[in-house]
Amino acid sequence: MKRTFCSIICLLCLFGFSQVVSAQVRPSTFSVTPYVGGYLFDKDQKVGNAPVYGISLGYNITKHFGVEASGEYVSTNYDLPVADSRSSNVGNYRLDGIINLIPDSRFVPFIFAGFGGQSIDYPKGVPNRAATAVDYGAGLKYFFNDRIALRADVRQIYIFDDSRKDIEYTLGLSFFFGGSKPAPIAKTEPTPLAEPRVEEKVIMLKEEPPAETKEQMTVAAEEPKTVILVLEEVHFDFDQSTLKPEAQVILKKNIERLKENPKVNIIVAGHASASGTEAYNQKLSERRAAAVKTYLIKEGFIVSDRLSTIGYGETRPAVHEVNPRDRNSAAAKANMRVVFEIVVK
């Protein structure tokens, strides 16, 4: 039993440490977590293992530390034969302190410890028991969004009544309330496409040039001009590489302009904000560039061998992010983008 308990804790922590994405735990939030699971009793308590049902009320003092009060119920049976029904009811109650190990993550591993008590209502004729207890364990939360998270816990409960040790494993759904609300995502209105700029060299002469110079000027005038197209960039939601509807509108307008210049070669450059690790942001910028390339091909604009992609990660921000952990800042949103690098000859 102890070996199983320790193994589950290690797996939860290792899985959580491998999934760093971005801050999810927010300070000053209340939580309500209904949960179900299994309860393994110490054999000296003479009751069978059974499902456990409970609810927890918590408060995140900071994103690293919180407190939580829990109450739970177990309906089980007495192991020994008795004249009446063997039905037994168990109640647990406790107060825990929780430490979030990686609050800057969608997967948040945590550890906890606390104290409380246990009461067992045995069948008629068997003395009931009530004792104080301490508990400790670990868990993992997966945030679907800022308000809802799936949660798994494993804990050991030490009961100060002949030193009994129980083990509990649970799965619940946490709902969060209060705290600072994320800033609304600003809607980017498409801006008019800039007209192509034609760069030309002008040679100023004070007197009539010789015939040789005239011939060189004639050849230079016949050389193709270099045209630089300015196309509007598209933006993404935090930690996403899926094109938003407004981004698709922008791309369709860009495609119309590009169709007017069928000999272009396009470099699709992806970028990311500074929140998260450099390695993760590099991969995210590459996925964003690939998503735009796929859309351009799907819309029939250009064949794949005339498109290339590159990801710059967080290395070339459009706006400097003063607080990289603030994923909802205007600077962060400006950096979650894909831009086009195009030269038409």
C-alpha positions in Angstrom: 0.0 0.0 0.0 2.8 2.4 0.9 4.6 1.5 -2.3 1.5 2.3 -4.4 1.0 5.5 -2.6 4.5 6.8 -3.2 4.5 5.7 -6.9 1.3 7.6 -7.7 2.7 10.8 -6.0 5.9 10.5 -8.1 4.0 10.0 -11.4 1.8 13.0 -10.7 4.8 15.3 -10.0 6.8 14.1 -12.9 3.9 14.6 -15.3 3.2 18.0 -14.0 6.8 19.2 -14.3 6.9 18.2 -18.0 4.0 20.4 -19.0 5.0 24.0 -18.4 2.9 26.4 -20.5 1.7 29.5 -18.7 0.4 30.9 -15.4 -3.0 29.4 -14.5 -3.2 29.7 -10.7 -4.4 33.1 -9.7 -4.2 34.7 -6.3 -7.3 35.8 -4.3 -9.6 33.1 -5.8 -12.1 30.9 -4.0 -12.6 27.3 -5.2 -15.4 24.7 -4.8 -14.3 21.1 -5.6 -16.8 18.2 -5.5 -15.0 14.9 -5.8 -15.3 11.1 -5.7 -12.7 8.3 -5.3 -11.7 5.3 -3.3 -10.9 4.9 0.4 -8.6 2.2 1.7 -9.0 1.6 5.4 -6.3 0.3 7.8 -7.2 -3.4 8.5 -7.4 -2.7 12.3 -10.5 -0.5 11.7 -12.4 -3.7 10.7 -14.4 -2.0 7.9 -14.1 -2.7 4.1 -12.7 -0.4 1.5 -15.4 1.7 -0.2 -16.0 4.7 -2.4 -15.6 8.2 -0.9 -17.6 11.3 -1.7 -16.6 14.8 -0.6 -16.4 18.5 -1.2 -13.6 21.0 -0.6 -13.8 24.8 -0.2 -10.5 26.6 -0.9 -8.8 30.0 -1.1 -5.6 30.9 -3.0 -3.8 33.4 -0.8 -1.1 33.7 -3.5 -0.6 31.7 -6.7 1.9 29.5 -4.7 0.0 29.0 -1.5 -3.6 28.3 -0.5 -5.8 26.7 2.2 -8.6 24.3 1.9 -11.3 22.8 4.1 -12.8 19.4 3.2 -15.6 17.1 4.4 -16.3 13.6 3.1 -18.5 10.6 3.6 -17.8 6.8 3.2 -20.6 4.2 3.4 -19.0 0.8 4.2 -19.6 -2.5 6.0 -18.2 -3.9 9.3 -15.9 -6.9 8.7 -17.0 -9.1 11.6 -20.4 -10.8 11.8 -23.0 -9.0 14.0 -26.6 -9.7 14.9 -27.9 -6.6 13.2 -26.9 -4.8 9.9 -23.2 -4.6 9.2 -23.6 -1.1 7.6 -21.1 1.5 8.9 -20.7 5.2 8.1 -17.4 7.1 8.1 -17.0 10.8 8.1 -13.7 12.7 7.5 -13.1 16.4 8.0 -9.8 18.4 7.7 -8.0 21.7 7.0 -5.1 21.6 4.6 -2.4 24.0 3.4 -1.6 23.6 -0.3 1.6 24.5 -2.1 1.4 24.9 -5.9 4.8 23.8 -7.3 4.4 25.2 -10.8 1.6 27.8 -10.8 2.9 29.1 -14.2 1.5 26.0 -16.0 -1.7 24.6 -17.4 -0.8 21.4 -15.5 -0.2 22.4 -11.9 1.3 19.8 -9.5 0.8 20.5 -5.8 1.6 19.1 -2.4 -0.5 19.5 0.8 -0.6 18.6 4.5 -3.1 19.3 7.2 -5.0 18.1 10.2 -8.6 17.1 11.0 -10.5 14.1 12.4 -12.4 10.9 11.6 -15.6 9.5 13.0 -16.8 5.9 12.5 -20.4 4.9 13.2 -20.2 1.1 13.6 -23.2 -1.2 13.7 -25.4 -1.5 16.8 -23.5 -3.1 19.6 -20.1 -2.0 18.4 -18.6 1.1 20.1 -18.3 4.1 17.7 -14.9 5.8 17.3 -13.8 9.3 16.8 -10.2 10.5 16.6 -8.0 13.3 15.4 -5.9 12.9 12.3 -3.3 14.4 10.1 -2.9 14.0 6.3 -0.4 14.6 3.6 -0.1 13.9 -0.1 0.1 15.3 -3.6 -2.0 16.0 -6.6 -2.3 17.5 -10.1 -4.7 20.1 -11.5 -5.3 20.5 -15.2 -6.9 23.9 -16.1 -9.4 23.9 -19.0 -9.6 27.7 -18.5 -9.2 30.3 -15.7 -12.4 29.1 -14.0 -12.5 25.3 -14.3 -9.8 22.6 -13.6 -9.8 18.8 -13.4 -8.1 17.6 -10.2 -6.6 14.3 -9.0 -5.4 13.8 -5.4 -3.6 11.0 -3.5 -3.3 11.3 0.3 -2.4 9.3 3.4 -4.3 9.9 6.6 -2.7 9.1 9.9 -5.3 8.6 12.7 -4.3 9.1 16.3 -6.1 6.0 17.5 -3.8 3.1 17.7 -1.7 4.7 14.9 -4.0 3.7 12.0 -3.1 4.7 8.4 -5.6 5.1 5.6 -5.1 5.9 2.0 -7.4 7.9 -0.3 -7.4 8.7 -4.0 -9.9 11.0 -5.6 -10.9 12.8 -8.8 -12.8 16.1 -8.8 -13.7 19.2 -10.7 -12.7 22.6 -9.3 -14.6 25.8 -9.9 -12.9 29.1 -9.2 -14.5 32.4 -8.3 -13.3 35.9 -7.7 -9.7 37.1 -8.2 -8.6 39.5 -10.9 -10.4 38.9 -14.1 -8.3 38.5 -17.3 -8.3 41.6 -19.5 -10.6 41.2 -22.5 -8.9 40.3 -25.8 -9.0 43.3 -28.0 -10.5 42.8 -31.4 -8.1 43.6 -34.2 -9.8 45.5 -37.0 -8.3 44.8 -40.4 -6.4 47.8 -41.7 -6.4 48.8 -45.4 -3.6 47.1 -47.4 -0.8 49.4 -48.3 -0.2 50.0 -51.9 2.9 48.4 -53.4 6.0 50.6 -53.2 8.3 50.8 -56.2 11.9 51.5 -55.4 13.7 53.2 -58.3 17.2 54.6 -58.7 17.4 58.2 -60.0 20.7 59.4 -61.6 21.2 63.2 -61.7 23.6 64.5 -64.3 24.9 68.1 -64.8 25.7 67.8 -68.5 25.0 65.6 -71.4 26.6 62.2 -70.8 28.8 60.4 -73.3 27.3 57.8 -75.6 28.7 54.9 -73.4 26.9 56.3 -70.3 23.7 56.7 -72.3 23.9 53.0 -73.3 24.3 51.9 -69.6 21.4 54.0 -68.5 19.2 52.4 -71.2 20.1 48.9 -69.9 19.4 49.9 -66.3 16.0 51.3 -67.2 15.1 48.0 -68.8 15.9 46.0 -65.6 12.9 44.7 -63.6 11.9 46.9 -60.7 11.8 45.5 -57.1 8.3 45.8 -55.5 7.8 45.3 -51.8 4.3 44.2 -50.8 3.1 45.1 -47.3 0.6 42.6 -46.0 -1.4 42.7 -42.8 -0.2 40.4 -40.0 -2.6 38.1 -38.1 -2.9 37.5 -34.4 -3.6 34.5 -32.2 -5.1 33.8 -28.8 -2.7 32.9 -25.9 -1.0 29.5 -26.3 -3.0 28.8 -29.5 -2.1 28.2 -33.2 -5.6 28.0 -34.4 -6.7 30.8 -36.8 -9.5 33.0 -35.4 -12.3 34.1 -37.7 -11.0 37.6 -37.9 -7.5 36.2 -38.9 -9.1 34.3 -41.7 -10.8 37.5 -42.9 -7.4 39.2 -43.0 -5.8 36.3 -44.8 -8.4 36.2 -47.5 -7.8 39.9 -48.2 -4.1 39.3 -48.3 -4.7 36.4 -50.7 -6.5 38.7 -53.2 -3.5 41.1 -53.2 -1.1 38.2 -53.6 -3.1 36.7 -56.5 -2.4 40.0 -58.3 1.4 39.2 -58.0 1.6 35.5 -59.0 5.4 35.3 -59.0 6.0 36.0 -55.3 7.8 33.9 -52.9 6.5 34.1 -49.4 8.2 33.6 -46.0 5.6 33.1 -43.3 7.1 34.2 -40.0 5.6 33.1 -36.6 6.1 34.8 -33.3 5.2 34.3 -29.7 4.9 36.3 -26.5 7.4 36.0 -23.7 5.3 34.0 -21.3 6.5 30.5 -20.9 9.9 28.8 -21.8 11.9 29.8 -24.8 11.8 26.2 -26.2 8.0 26.1 -25.9 7.5 29.5 -27.5 9.8 28.5 -30.4 7.6 25.5 -31.2 4.5 27.6 -30.8 5.7 30.2 -33.3 6.5 27.4 -35.8 3.0 25.9 -35.4 1.4 29.4 -36.0 3.5 29.8 -39.2 2.5 26.3 -40.3 -1.2 27.1 -39.7 -1.1 30.1 -41.9 0.8 28.3 -44.7 -1.8 25.5 -44.6 -4.6 28.0 -44.9 -3.0 29.7 -47.9 -2.6 26.4 -49.7 -6.1 25.3 -48.8 -7.6 28.6 -50.2 -5.8 27.9 -53.5 -3.5 30.9 -53.4 -0.1 29.3 -54.0 1.6 25.9 -54.3 3.6 24.7 -51.3 7.0 25.0 -53.0 6.6 28.8 -53.2 5.9 29.1 -49.5 8.4 28.7 -46.6 7.9 29.2 -42.9 10.1 30.2 -40.0 9.5 30.6 -36.3 11.2 33.3 -34.3 9.7 32.3 -30.9 10.0 35.2 -28.5 13.2 36.6 -29.9 11.8 39.3 -32.2 8.9 41.0 -30.2 6.9 43.7 -31.8 6.5 45.3 -28.4 8.7 44.9 -25.3 6.9 43.0 -22.5 7.6 44.6 -19.2 6.0 41.7 -17.3 6.4 38.5 -19.3 4.0 36.6 -17.0 1.1 38.9 -17.8 -0.2 37.1 -20.8 -3.1 39.5 -21.2 -1.0 42.6 -21.6 -1.3 44.7 -24.7 2.4 44.0 -25.4 1.9 40.2 -25.1 -1.1 40.2 -27.5 0.8 42.3 -30.0 3.5 39.6 -30.1 1.2 36.6 -30.6 1.3 36.9 -34.4 2.3 35.8 -37.8 3.8 38.3 -40.3 4.7 38.0 -44.0 8.2 38.6 -45.4 7.7 39.1 -49.2 9.9 40.5 -52.0 8.5 40.6 -55.5 11.0 40.9 -58.3 
